[in-house]
């Protein structure tokens, strides 16, 4: 039991630290008074989330299907924060949380996705965002359904799909109704994020934990080519059955 707590906390914290090392090197940040807050505080937060999730794993029975109540609450919290900020003079808000690193400084990403920011784009189509991320959502749902049918419906894989869908739904609403995502928590000098970005970050960490917990990375790396081809074929057939592709309609 203790080993799982230590392992999960370490996974959540180490992945954050690795990503932040890349940011710090690329940004040429050398101020030690800045770096310890930049590295340690979010890592401690994620470690606490890992510990809480590991505890909840033993108390919550995983049920099949999607928990729509959880999704509604998660998306409502994200959108409620944004609706409140939009009701204020949000462009003038600058509240230090932990100087000199963390601030509440709302800024609207009119591209509608952090992906386009990373690609250096200056213009984006909200309709394209909605179509693209809807397709990504369908693919992820199909992969999740295929996985739980063949392997297991664990706490971690269940948490992954729920956090992913919460982030996806919030992103679609941002693009459809707000004209882009209103991000409000700034980690200077690098980026600004919102609650939906936290959902997506946590869903990625849940997925990594599931891969480790079920020893899937080792299985995939050592999987024979023929078995890999059969797995891909089974997945394609699974998707076809879901969408009734290739089947003649019966009278």
C-alpha positions as CSV (number, residue, x, y, z in Angstrom):
1,X,0.0,0.0,0.0
2,X,2.7,2.5,1.0
3,X,4.7,1.7,-2.1
4,X,1.7,2.7,-4.3
5,X,1.4,6.0,-2.5
6,X,5.2,6.7,-2.9
7,X,5.2,5.6,-6.5
8,X,2.1,7.7,-7.6
9,X,3.3,10.8,-5.7
10,X,6.7,10.4,-7.3
11,X,5.2,10.0,-10.8
12,X,3.1,13.1,-10.5
13,X,5.9,15.2,-9.1
14,X,8.7,14.0,-11.4
15,X,6.8,14.5,-14.6
16,X,6.0,18.1,-13.5
17,X,9.6,18.7,-12.6
18,X,10.9,17.3,-16.0
19,X,8.6,19.6,-17.9
20,X,9.5,22.6,-15.8
21,X,13.2,21.9,-16.2
22,X,12.6,22.2,-20.0
23,X,10.8,25.5,-19.5
24,X,13.5,26.9,-17.2
25,X,16.3,25.9,-19.6
26,X,14.5,27.3,-22.6
27,X,13.7,30.5,-20.7
28,X,17.2,30.8,-19.3
29,X,15.9,31.2,-15.8
30,X,18.7,31.2,-13.2
31,X,17.2,33.0,-10.2
32,X,17.2,30.5,-7.3
33,X,14.6,32.5,-5.3
34,X,12.3,32.1,-8.3
35,X,13.2,28.5,-9.2
36,X,12.4,26.8,-5.9
37,X,8.8,28.2,-6.0
38,X,8.5,27.5,-9.7
39,X,9.5,23.9,-9.2
40,X,8.5,22.8,-5.8
41,X,5.1,24.4,-5.0
42,X,3.2,23.0,-8.1
43,X,5.0,19.6,-7.6
44,X,3.8,19.5,-4.0
45,X,0.3,20.3,-5.2
46,X,0.4,17.5,-7.8
47,X,1.9,15.1,-5.2
48,X,-1.1,15.9,-2.9
49,X,-3.5,15.2,-5.8
50,X,-1.7,11.8,-6.4
51,X,-2.0,10.9,-2.7
52,X,-5.7,11.9,-2.6
53,X,-6.4,9.9,-5.8
54,X,-4.6,6.9,-4.5
55,X,-6.8,7.0,-1.3
56,X,-10.0,7.5,-3.3
57,X,-9.0,4.5,-5.4
58,X,-9.7,2.2,-2.4
59,X,-13.1,3.8,-1.5
60,X,-14.8,4.4,-4.8
61,X,-16.2,1.5,-6.8
62,X,-15.5,2.0,-10.5
63,X,-18.7,1.8,-12.5
64,X,-19.1,1.2,-16.3
65,X,-19.9,4.2,-18.5
66,X,-19.6,7.9,-18.0
67,X,-20.5,9.7,-14.8
68,X,-22.4,12.6,-16.2
69,X,-22.9,14.3,-12.8
70,X,-19.1,14.5,-12.4
71,X,-18.7,16.0,-15.9
72,X,-21.5,18.5,-15.3
73,X,-20.0,19.7,-12.0
74,X,-16.4,19.9,-13.4
75,X,-17.4,21.8,-16.5
76,X,-19.8,24.1,-14.5
77,X,-17.0,25.1,-12.1
78,X,-14.7,25.9,-15.0
79,X,-17.3,27.9,-16.8
80,X,-18.6,29.6,-13.6
81,X,-15.2,31.0,-12.9
82,X,-15.0,32.4,-16.4
83,X,-18.5,33.8,-16.3
84,X,-17.6,35.6,-13.1
85,X,-14.4,37.0,-14.5
86,X,-16.1,38.2,-17.7
87,X,-18.5,40.1,-15.5
88,X,-15.6,42.1,-14.1
89,X,-13.0,44.4,-15.7
90,X,-10.9,41.2,-16.1
91,X,-8.2,42.8,-18.3
92,X,-7.2,45.0,-15.4
93,X,-7.0,42.2,-12.8
94,X,-3.5,41.4,-11.5
95,X,-3.5,39.6,-8.1
96,X,-0.2,38.1,-6.9
97,X,-0.7,34.7,-5.4
98,X,2.9,33.7,-4.7
99,X,5.4,36.4,-5.8
100,X,7.3,36.4,-8.2
101,X,5.9,33.3,-9.8
102,X,2.1,32.8,-9.5
103,X,-0.5,35.5,-10.3
104,X,-4.2,35.8,-11.2
105,X,-3.9,37.7,-14.5
106,X,-6.8,36.8,-16.9
107,X,-6.0,36.8,-20.6
108,X,-8.1,35.5,-23.4
109,X,-6.6,33.1,-25.8
110,X,-8.6,34.0,-28.9
111,X,-7.0,31.1,-30.8
112,X,-9.2,28.9,-28.7
113,X,-6.4,26.4,-27.9
114,X,-3.0,26.4,-26.3
115,X,-1.9,24.0,-29.2
116,X,-2.1,26.9,-31.7
117,X,0.0,29.1,-29.3
118,X,2.7,26.4,-29.2
119,X,2.6,26.3,-33.0
120,X,3.1,30.0,-33.2
121,X,-0.1,30.7,-35.0
122,X,-1.6,34.2,-34.8
123,X,-5.0,33.4,-36.2
124,X,-7.3,30.5,-35.7
125,X,-10.8,29.3,-36.6
126,X,-13.1,28.5,-33.7
127,X,-15.2,26.2,-36.0
128,X,-12.0,24.4,-36.9
129,X,-11.2,24.0,-33.2
130,X,-14.6,22.6,-32.5
131,X,-14.4,20.1,-35.4
132,X,-10.8,19.0,-34.6
133,X,-11.3,18.6,-30.8
134,X,-14.6,16.8,-31.3
135,X,-12.8,14.3,-33.6
136,X,-10.1,13.9,-31.0
137,X,-12.7,13.3,-28.4
138,X,-14.4,10.6,-30.4
139,X,-11.0,8.9,-31.0
140,X,-10.2,9.0,-27.3
141,X,-13.6,7.7,-26.3
142,X,-13.2,4.8,-28.7
143,X,-9.7,3.9,-27.4
144,X,-11.0,4.0,-23.8
145,X,-14.0,1.8,-24.6
146,X,-11.8,-0.7,-26.4
147,X,-9.3,-0.7,-23.5
148,X,-11.9,-1.3,-20.8
149,X,-13.6,-4.0,-22.8
150,X,-10.3,-5.9,-23.3
151,X,-8.3,-5.0,-20.1
152,X,-10.0,-3.5,-17.1
153,X,-12.0,-0.5,-16.0
154,X,-9.7,0.8,-13.3
155,X,-9.9,3.9,-11.2
156,X,-7.0,5.5,-13.1
157,X,-8.3,4.9,-16.6
158,X,-11.8,5.9,-15.5
159,X,-10.4,9.1,-14.0
160,X,-8.4,9.7,-17.2
161,X,-11.5,9.7,-19.5
162,X,-13.6,11.8,-17.1
163,X,-10.9,14.5,-16.7
164,X,-10.2,14.4,-20.5
165,X,-13.9,14.8,-21.3
166,X,-14.3,17.6,-18.8
167,X,-11.4,19.5,-20.3
168,X,-12.7,18.8,-23.8
169,X,-16.2,20.0,-23.1
170,X,-14.9,23.2,-21.5
171,X,-12.7,23.8,-24.5
172,X,-15.7,23.3,-26.9
173,X,-17.8,25.7,-24.9
174,X,-15.0,28.3,-24.8
175,X,-14.8,28.2,-28.6
176,X,-18.5,28.2,-29.2
177,X,-19.6,30.8,-26.7
178,X,-16.7,32.8,-25.4
179,X,-14.7,33.4,-28.5
180,X,-11.7,31.7,-27.0
181,X,-10.4,30.4,-23.7
182,X,-10.2,32.9,-20.7
183,X,-7.1,31.7,-18.9
184,X,-6.4,33.3,-15.5
185,X,-3.6,31.7,-13.6
186,X,-0.2,32.9,-14.7
187,X,3.1,31.2,-14.1
188,X,5.5,34.0,-15.0
189,X,7.2,34.3,-17.4
190,X,6.0,31.2,-19.2
191,X,2.2,30.7,-19.6
192,X,-1.3,31.3,-18.3
193,X,-3.8,28.4,-17.8
194,X,-7.3,27.7,-16.5
195,X,-9.1,24.9,-14.7
196,X,-9.7,23.0,-17.9
197,X,-5.9,22.9,-18.6
198,X,-5.5,21.4,-15.1
199,X,-8.1,18.8,-16.0
200,X,-6.1,17.9,-19.1
201,X,-2.8,17.8,-17.2
202,X,-4.3,15.5,-14.5
203,X,-5.8,13.2,-17.2
204,X,-2.4,12.8,-18.7
205,X,-0.9,11.9,-15.3
206,X,-3.8,9.5,-14.6
207,X,-3.0,7.8,-17.9
208,X,0.7,7.4,-17.1
209,X,-0.3,5.9,-13.7
210,X,-2.6,3.4,-15.4
211,X,0.2,2.4,-17.9
212,X,2.6,1.8,-15.0
213,X,0.0,0.2,-12.7
214,X,-1.0,-2.3,-15.4
215,X,2.6,-2.7,-16.7
216,X,1.5,-1.7,-20.2
217,X,4.6,0.1,-21.4
218,X,6.6,-3.1,-21.0
219,X,4.0,-5.1,-22.8
220,X,3.7,-2.7,-25.7
221,X,7.5,-2.5,-26.1
222,X,7.9,-6.3,-26.1
223,X,4.8,-7.0,-28.2
224,X,5.5,-9.1,-31.3
225,X,4.7,-7.4,-34.6
226,X,2.0,-9.9,-35.5
227,X,0.3,-9.4,-32.2
228,X,0.5,-5.6,-32.7
229,X,-1.1,-5.9,-36.1
230,X,-3.9,-8.0,-34.7
231,X,-4.5,-5.5,-31.9
232,X,-4.7,-2.7,-34.4
233,X,-7.1,-4.8,-36.6
234,X,-9.3,-5.6,-33.6
235,X,-9.5,-1.9,-32.7
236,X,-10.5,-0.9,-36.2
237,X,-13.2,-3.6,-36.2
238,X,-14.3,-2.4,-32.8
239,X,-14.7,1.2,-34.2
240,X,-16.5,-0.1,-37.3
241,X,-19.0,-2.0,-35.1
242,X,-19.6,1.1,-33.0
243,X,-20.4,3.2,-36.0
244,X,-22.0,0.4,-38.0
245,X,-19.4,0.8,-40.8
246,X,-19.4,-1.8,-43.5
247,X,-22.7,-3.4,-42.3
248,X,-25.7,-3.6,-44.5
249,X,-28.9,-2.3,-43.0
250,X,-31.3,-5.1,-42.1
251,X,-34.9,-4.9,-43.1
